[in-house]
Amino acid sequence: MSSTGTESTTATAAVLALGDDALILSHRLGEWAGHAPVLEEEVALANIALDLLGQARILLSMAGDEDELAFLREERSFRNLQLVEQPNGDFAHTIARQLYFSLYQHELYTELAAGNGPFAPLAAKAVKETAYHRDHAEQWTLRLGDGTEESRSRMRAALDALWRFTGEMFQPVDGLDVDPAALETRWLAALGAVLDRAGLALPEGPRTGAWAAGAGRQGLHTEPFGRLLAEMQHLHRSHPGASW
């Protein structure tokens, strides 16, 4: 993206929004390494994390030096959704977060891949990855929702707890050429279908971030994000200028 002025600023806003989403969720999923309930699931979550990290690297490199953007920015400079920075919690919380986000990301990249904008090449590749991420989250939602009373209760609680962060996904982002309202309609339909199959209902209540809709996109983050950032950036900041 070699544009200048307002056009460049607008394009960078979209790049950082998408890149930061992928980077932060990748880190969260990576926290399951050595802690997943079964080995097969540890591998699956690690693969999803690596897919997202690959997307983040491409996107952030479109805005500048990927390492500097990932490891040297301050908290208020990150533009990720508040949803993706939420702690893993129990396994149901991780799956609920992944279900919400992967359904959104798949719909978004499907639309971007069909266009001819600057994100089309990335989206054409990423849509295949997000289809796997979506299917993985859907299958676990079905297993937990249609499992024991305990698993169903935990999944229902996780969906309810994270619901308030989902509205931010459909706030307009400068430089992102999509129709947020149409995207939200498709997302709600896809989510409703999955939850219906799992014997679960759409949560009720407001769908806004902790302060206001779009807060994460404005650099306003929830309390857990500070700890995540400190952990993610610690090694790079401890050895400035090091080469690997």
N, C-alpha and C positions, 0 to 999 in steps of 0.2 A: 504494500500500500504506500505509494510514493506521493499521494496527494498532499497538498499543503493547505494551510488556513482552516476554515470552518469544516471543509469536507474531510480533511485529515483528522481533525479533532472528533468529528462524528464517527468516522470509521474506527478510530482507536477506542472510543467508548464501547462499541459493540464487541470489538476484539477482546477487550479486558473483561467484559461481562461474561462472555462465553468461556474464555480461557480460565478465568478465576473460578467459575463454577466447576470446571473439570479438574483443576488443580486441587482445590480444597476437598472435593468429594473423593478424589483419588487418595489423598492423605488420610481421610477418615476411614476409608475401606482398608487401607494398608495397616491401620491399627489393629485389625483382626488377625494379623500374622502371628501364629502361635497361640491364638485364643479362640479360633472358630470351633463350633461344636463337633465337627468331623473333618477329617483330612481333606476329603473331596470338596467340602465347602470352603476350606481355607484356600485351596487352589483356585476355585471359581472366583472368589472375592478378589484374590490377588490378580487374576487375569482381567477382571473388570477394572480394577485400580490401574493396571498398566495401560489398558485401552484409554482410560480417561487422561492419564499422564501424557500419553502420546498426543492426544488431542490438545491438551494444554500447551505442550511444547510448540506445536505448529502455530497455534493461535497467538501465544505470547511473543513468538519470534516475528509475527507480523506487526507487532507494536514496538519492538525494541529488542534488547538483550534478554533472552528468556531467563537466565540465571539471576540477573539483577532484578527483574520484575517479580520473580518468585521469592527471592531470598533477602532482598534489601528494601522492599517497600514497607512503609508503616501501615498499621491496621486500617486507618481511614482511607488509604489509597486503593484498597481492594474493593472490587465491585461485584463480588459473588452474592448469590442469593443467600438469605439467612437460612434457608432450608438445609443447604448442603453442609453448613458448618455445625449443625446440631450434633451433639455427642452420639456415639453408637448406641448407648443404652443396652438393653437386652437385644437378643437376635431379632425379635419382632420389630423393635424400633428401627433397626438397620434395614430390615426388609420394607417397612412402611415408607421410610425415607427414600429408598431405592425405587420403590414402585411409583411414588409421586414424581420423582425426578426423571426416571427413565422413560415413563410414558410421555412426559413433557418434551424431553430431549429428542425422542424418536419422532414425534410429530413435528417438532421444530426443524430438525435436520432433513426430514422428508420434504418439507416445503422449500427449504433453502436449496436442496439438491436439484429440485425441479426448475430453479431459476437460473439466471446467468450472472448473478452478483459475485462479489469477491469471496463469498463463503461457499459457493457451489462445489468447487473441487474437494474441499475438506469434507463437506456434508455428504457428498456422494460416497465417500469411503466410510465416514463415521456412521451413516445410517445403518450400515450392516452390523457395526459393533453395537449400536444402541438397540437394535432389534434383539440381539442376544441378551443385553442387559435387561431389557423389558421382559423377555420371556423368562429369564431367571427369577426376577422379582415376582412375576405373575405366578409361577409354579410354587414358590414358597408361600405366597399369600394364600393360594388354594390349600396347600398342605396344612398351614397353621389355622386358617379359618374353618376348614372342614375336618379338623383333627380332634383333639381332646377339648374338654371344656376349658382347661388351663391354657392351651395354645390359642384357642379362639378368644378368650378373655384378654390375653396379652396382645394379640393382634389388634383387637378392637381398641384397646387402650392406646396403642402406639399410633394408630390411624387418627384417633381423636387428638392426641397430644401434638401431632405435627401438622394438623389441618390448618392451623392459623398462619402457617408459613407458606401455604401454597398460592395465595392470591398474588404474591409478588412476581411469580413466574409470568404473569400475563400483563404486567405493566410495560408500556412501550419503552424500547431502548433505541437511542439515537444510532442510526446506521444499520439497524436490523430490519430488513425489508420484509416484514411479515404482518399479518393481520392478527393482533393479539386476541380480539374477541372470537374470531373463527378458530384460532388455536385453542383457546380455552374451551370452546364448545366441543371440539374433537377430543380434547383431554378428558373432559367430564364424562363423555359418552364411553370412552375406552375404560376409564376407571370404574364407572358404574357397572359395566359389563363384567369386569374381573371380580369386583366385590360381590356382585349378585351370584356369580358361580361359586364363590367362596362362602356363601351364606352370611355375608356381612353387608352392612348398609353404609351409604355415604355419611360421613360425619356431619354434624350440624354445628352451627355457630359461625362467627366471622372468619374470613380468610385473609387476614392482614398480618403483617409482620409485627414484631414486638413494639415498635413505635408507630410506624405508619407503612402503608403499602409502598413498596419500592425502597425501603430503608437500606437494605443491603446494597442495592445498586447505587445508592448515594454515599456509600462508605460508612454507614451506621450498622454496627454488628452487635450480636448478642454476646453475653459475658463469656461463654466457652471459647469464642473465637480467639481471644487474646492468648489463652493457653495453647491452643492449637498452633498459632503462628509462632510462638516462642519455641515450641518443640520443632516445628518444621524448619525454622531459620537458624537454629542454634549452631549447627555444625559449620555452615557457611560463614556466619558472622564471627565464629571463634577462630577461623583460619582465613582471614581476608587475603585475596590474591592467590590463594593456593590453587594449583592445577592437579588434576587427578590422573 
